[in-house]
Amino acid sequence: MKGSAMEFRQSRLDDIDDINAVFADGRASLRALGIDQWQNSYPTPEVVRGDIEQGHGFVAVDEDGSIVGIASALFIGEKIYDDLDGPGWLTDSLSHEPRYCTIHRVAVSARATGKGVGRFMIESIEALARENGSESVRVDTHRGNAPMRNLLLKCGYTECGVVHVLHVAETTTERIAYEKLIEHNAADEATGN
């Protein structure tokens, strides 16, 4: 898929079955890594539907029209990010006045693994963050999720510390938190973006 035409768009209600199939691939991938993340049916159908209805859900679609990746991009504050253990965020934005975009629930279909879909989605969300005037993009992932952690480093993210997720029924609630500053060009500055 590298070099091929992919589309990044908001997810729709008629995408739910395909999204759930990609999440199933994501669960299997995490299970193969020996990670307890997402093994208790998270993200639930209610979370998927909520992402769609609130405009947070996005999909990567290949040239055949198949959904090969999913991610959520939120421009609302993330309360757990206010309490970071470690070196600290690159920006001083807090959840009550967020100037960051948050990436959650990233998964790639098994047939598209290793084909650049994850990078494509992250770069697409960074473009959304730039358009939204965000100072940065933040994301967290399980300590054992080496593929995601490596991808974030390759995409220029900085490891900033540890957060603890509150909504999961998993043994491991600790997540490694990353942030990347969003560069704005002179045209953005002139228009206030």
C-alpha positions as CSV (number, residue, x, y, z in Angstrom):
1,M,0.0,0.0,0.0
2,K,3.0,2.3,0.2
3,G,2.8,4.5,-2.8
4,S,-0.8,3.4,-3.6
5,A,-3.8,5.6,-3.3
6,M,-5.4,5.5,0.1
7,E,-8.1,7.6,1.5
8,F,-8.5,8.8,5.0
9,R,-12.0,9.8,5.9
10,Q,-14.5,9.9,8.8
11,S,-16.1,6.6,9.7
12,R,-19.8,6.1,9.0
13,L,-22.4,3.9,10.6
14,D,-22.4,1.6,7.6
15,D,-18.6,1.0,8.3
16,I,-19.3,-0.7,11.7
17,D,-18.9,-4.3,10.5
18,D,-15.7,-3.6,8.7
19,I,-14.4,-1.5,11.7
20,N,-15.2,-4.4,14.1
21,A,-13.3,-6.8,11.8
22,V,-10.2,-4.6,11.9
23,F,-10.5,-4.4,15.7
24,A,-10.6,-8.2,15.8
25,D,-7.4,-8.3,13.8
26,G,-5.9,-5.7,16.2
27,R,-6.9,-7.9,19.2
28,A,-5.3,-10.9,17.6
29,S,-2.1,-8.9,17.0
30,L,-1.9,-7.7,20.6
31,R,-2.7,-11.3,21.9
32,A,0.2,-12.6,19.7
33,L,2.5,-10.0,21.4
34,G,1.3,-11.3,24.8
35,I,-0.4,-8.1,25.7
36,D,-3.7,-7.9,27.7
37,Q,-4.8,-4.7,25.9
38,W,-8.2,-5.0,24.1
39,Q,-8.6,-8.7,25.2
40,N,-11.8,-7.9,27.1
41,S,-13.9,-6.9,24.0
42,Y,-12.7,-3.3,24.1
43,P,-13.3,-1.2,21.9
44,T,-16.9,-2.1,22.4
45,P,-19.6,-1.6,19.8
46,E,-20.8,1.3,21.9
47,V,-17.4,3.0,21.7
48,V,-17.2,2.4,18.0
49,R,-20.7,3.9,17.5
50,G,-19.8,6.8,19.8
51,D,-16.7,7.6,17.8
52,I,-18.7,7.7,14.6
53,E,-21.6,9.8,16.0
54,Q,-19.3,12.3,17.7
55,G,-17.0,12.6,14.6
56,H,-13.9,11.1,16.3
57,G,-13.7,7.9,14.2
58,F,-11.6,7.7,11.0
59,V,-10.8,4.9,8.6
60,A,-8.1,4.3,6.0
61,V,-9.6,2.9,2.8
62,D,-7.4,1.2,0.1
63,E,-7.8,1.6,-3.6
64,D,-10.3,-1.3,-3.7
65,G,-12.6,0.5,-1.2
66,S,-11.8,-1.8,1.7
67,I,-11.2,-0.4,5.2
68,V,-7.6,-1.4,6.1
69,G,-7.1,0.8,9.2
70,I,-9.0,2.7,11.9
71,A,-8.1,5.4,14.4
72,S,-9.8,8.0,16.5
73,A,-8.8,11.6,16.6
74,L,-10.2,13.7,19.5
75,F,-9.9,17.4,19.9
76,I,-11.3,17.4,23.4
77,G,-9.2,17.2,26.5
78,E,-8.0,13.9,27.9
79,K,-8.3,14.1,31.7
80,I,-5.8,11.3,32.3
81,Y,-3.2,13.3,30.4
82,D,-3.3,15.9,33.2
83,D,-1.5,13.4,35.5
84,L,1.7,12.3,33.7
85,D,4.4,10.4,35.5
86,G,7.8,11.1,34.0
87,P,9.7,13.8,32.2
88,G,6.6,15.7,31.1
89,W,4.7,16.7,28.0
90,L,6.3,18.9,25.3
91,T,3.5,21.4,25.7
92,D,1.7,22.6,28.9
93,S,-1.8,22.1,27.6
94,L,-4.3,20.7,30.1
95,S,-7.6,18.9,29.5
96,H,-9.8,21.9,30.4
97,E,-8.2,23.9,27.6
98,P,-6.7,21.4,25.2
99,R,-4.5,22.7,22.5
100,Y,-3.7,19.1,21.4
101,C,-5.2,16.3,19.4
102,T,-5.3,12.9,20.9
103,I,-5.0,9.6,18.9
104,H,-6.8,6.5,20.2
105,R,-7.9,3.1,19.1
106,V,-5.4,2.6,16.2
107,A,-5.7,-0.8,14.4
108,V,-4.6,-2.1,11.0
109,S,-6.2,-5.1,9.2
110,A,-4.1,-8.2,9.2
111,R,-3.9,-8.1,5.3
112,A,-2.5,-4.6,5.4
113,T,0.1,-5.0,8.3
114,G,3.5,-3.7,7.3
115,K,2.2,-1.8,4.3
116,G,2.4,1.8,5.7
117,V,-1.2,2.1,6.8
118,G,-0.3,3.1,10.4
119,R,2.0,5.8,9.3
120,F,-0.5,7.0,6.7
121,M,-3.2,7.3,9.5
122,I,-0.9,9.1,11.9
123,E,0.3,11.6,9.3
124,S,-3.4,12.2,8.2
125,I,-4.3,12.9,11.9
126,E,-1.4,15.3,12.1
127,A,-2.7,17.1,9.1
128,L,-6.2,17.3,10.8
129,A,-4.5,18.7,13.9
130,R,-2.6,21.3,11.9
131,E,-5.9,22.4,10.2
132,N,-7.5,22.6,13.7
133,G,-4.7,24.8,15.0
134,S,-3.5,22.2,17.5
135,E,0.0,22.7,19.1
136,S,0.6,19.0,19.2
137,V,-0.6,15.4,18.9
138,R,-0.6,13.1,21.9
139,V,-1.0,9.4,22.0
140,D,-0.5,6.5,24.5
141,T,0.1,2.8,24.1
142,H,0.7,-0.3,26.1
143,R,4.4,-0.7,27.1
144,G,4.5,-4.1,25.3
145,N,3.2,-2.8,22.0
146,A,6.6,-2.6,20.3
147,P,5.1,-2.1,16.8
148,M,3.1,0.9,17.8
149,R,5.9,2.4,19.9
150,N,8.4,2.0,17.1
151,L,6.0,3.6,14.6
152,L,5.5,6.6,16.9
153,L,9.3,7.1,17.2
154,K,9.7,6.8,13.4
155,C,7.0,9.4,13.0
156,G,8.9,11.8,15.3
157,Y,7.0,11.4,18.6
158,T,8.8,11.9,21.9
159,E,8.2,9.5,24.8
160,C,7.0,11.8,27.6
161,G,6.1,9.5,30.5
162,V,3.4,7.2,31.8
163,V,-0.4,7.7,32.2
164,H,-2.9,5.3,33.7
165,V,-6.1,4.5,31.8
166,L,-9.2,4.3,34.0
167,H,-11.8,2.7,31.7
168,V,-10.2,-0.6,31.0
169,A,-10.9,-4.0,32.6
170,E,-7.3,-5.1,31.9
171,T,-4.6,-6.0,34.4
172,T,-2.2,-3.4,32.9
173,T,-3.6,0.1,33.1
174,E,-0.2,1.8,32.5
175,R,0.4,3.3,29.1
176,I,3.5,5.0,27.6
177,A,2.6,8.5,26.5
178,Y,4.0,10.3,23.5
179,E,3.7,13.8,22.0
180,K,4.7,15.5,18.8
181,L,4.7,19.2,18.1
182,I,2.8,20.3,15.1
183,E,4.6,22.7,12.8
184,H,2.5,25.4,11.3
185,N,3.6,27.3,8.1
186,A,3.5,31.1,7.7
187,A,0.2,30.9,5.9
188,D,-1.3,29.1,8.9
189,E,0.1,31.8,11.2
190,A,-1.4,34.6,9.0
191,T,-4.9,33.1,9.1
192,G,-4.7,32.2,12.8
193,N,-4.6,28.4,12.2
